[in-house]
């Protein structure tokens, strides 16, 4: 099982990279250029997701076994420039059963609201049962769309630099 914890050193590196790219960043209440360059279009994407589907409609479709319809809505609203188009298939597959089970686990994790390892592990277990590989880009965007107060999409390449 992958580690979900960042060490203090990793947090320091990420913080330094953010401040290098956005020197005027103070907080998410005073984001400076980060707000105009990164947050504005993400808020617009969330609004588009909520207008097209949102959590309640996604849950209803998942109860009906229509996971691919939820994946399509995610791809057309919140993928933005963050998710590689191949990641959706790698994460959720191309069949209703895999997409429905993995997305249902994502919904439960989002509703848990803690972002804890325990809430995320069922997502990895569901993906493993279907032979899917969870890519961080699609997974982080999915969780963010389902609960933006707890999750935020991250381009993992920025972390790996």
N, C-alpha and C positions, 0 to 999 in steps of 0.2 A: 504494500500500500504506500503510495507517495506521501511525502511529508507535506503538511499544510502550514507548518510554522516557519516564519522567517526568523533568523537569528538576529540579535542586535546589530551585528556587523552588516548583514544583508539589508536591514532597514536603513542603516546609515548610508549605505551605497545608493539605495533607491532615493532617499531624501536628497542626497548630494546631486544626483542626476536631475531630479525635478527642479531643484534650485538653480542648477546650471542652465537648464533650458528655460526656466521661468523665474528669473531672479526676483521679480516683484511679488511672487506668491507668498502669502502670509498664512492663509487658511482657506477652507472652502467657503467661508463667509466673505473673505477678501482675497479672491483668487488671482487678481491682476490679469495678465495676458492669458493665463490658463483658462480663465472664464470665457474669454472671447474666442480663443483658438480651439479649445477642447470641450468645454462644458455646454456651450450654447447649442451646437448641432446635436449633441447627445440628448439634451433635454427635448429638442424637437423630435428626435427619433422615438423617444419614449412616448411622447404625445401621439405620434403616428401609430405606434404599437397599441396604445390604449384605445385609440379611436377605432382601429381595425379589429382588435381582438381583446387584449387585456387578460388578466389572470382568470376572471370568472368564466369567460367564454372558452379560454384554453382548457380549464378544468372540465367543462361540460363536454368538449370534444374528446378529451382524454378518456372520460367515462364511457364514451361511445366507441372507443378504440380508434380514433382518428388522429393519431399522432403526427402523421405526415402533413395534415392541414395546419397544425400548429407550427411545425418546422417551416412550412412555406410562408406563414405569416411572419415568423421571426426573420427569415431571410429577406423578406421584402420591406421590413420596417426598421429593424435595429442592427442589421449586419454592418452597415456603414463601411468604413475603410479598415475596420478592425479584423474582420473574419475572412480568412481565405475561403473562397467558395467551395473548395473540396472538403473543408473541415465539417460542414454540416452532414455530409454523407458518412464521413469517417466516424463522427460522434453518434449520429442517430440512425444510420442505416438508410435503407430505401424501402423498408417494409413497415406496415402499420404496427405490428407487434413490438418490434424493437423500439421504434420511435415512441410509441405510447408508453412502454414500461420505463424507458430512460427519462422521458419528459415528466412522467408522473413522479419519479424520484426527485427530479429537479423541483417540481412544485412543492413536494413535501419539505425539501430543504429550504426553499424560499419561505414557506409558511412558518417553519421552525423559527426563523428570524435570528438565529445565533451565528450562522456562518461557521459553526463548529465542525471539527473533524467528524464527529458522530453523525451530524446531519448530512454531511457530504458523502460519507462512505457508501450509503445505499445507491448513489448514482454510479459509482465505480463498479459496484457489484452487479447492477443491472446491465451496464455496458459490457462487462466481462461475460455475462450469461449469453449475450448476443454476439460476442466476438467483435465488439466495437472498440475503437480507440478514441478516448476522450481527448480532444485537442482543447487546449486552454482557451483559445480565442472564442470558439463557438460556445464552450461551456460557460465562460465568464459573462459573455453577452446574454446568454439565455437566463442565467441566474439574476443578472442585473435587470432584465426586462420583467422578471417575475417578482423581484423585490429590490427596487433601486435604493431603498433606505439602508440595506445591509450589504449589497453587492455592487461592484463597480467593474466595468470592462477594462481589461488590462491587455496591452500588447506585450506578450511575454518576451518578444525580442528585445524590448527596452530593458527588461530585467536581466537578460542573458548577456548584454553587452559587456 
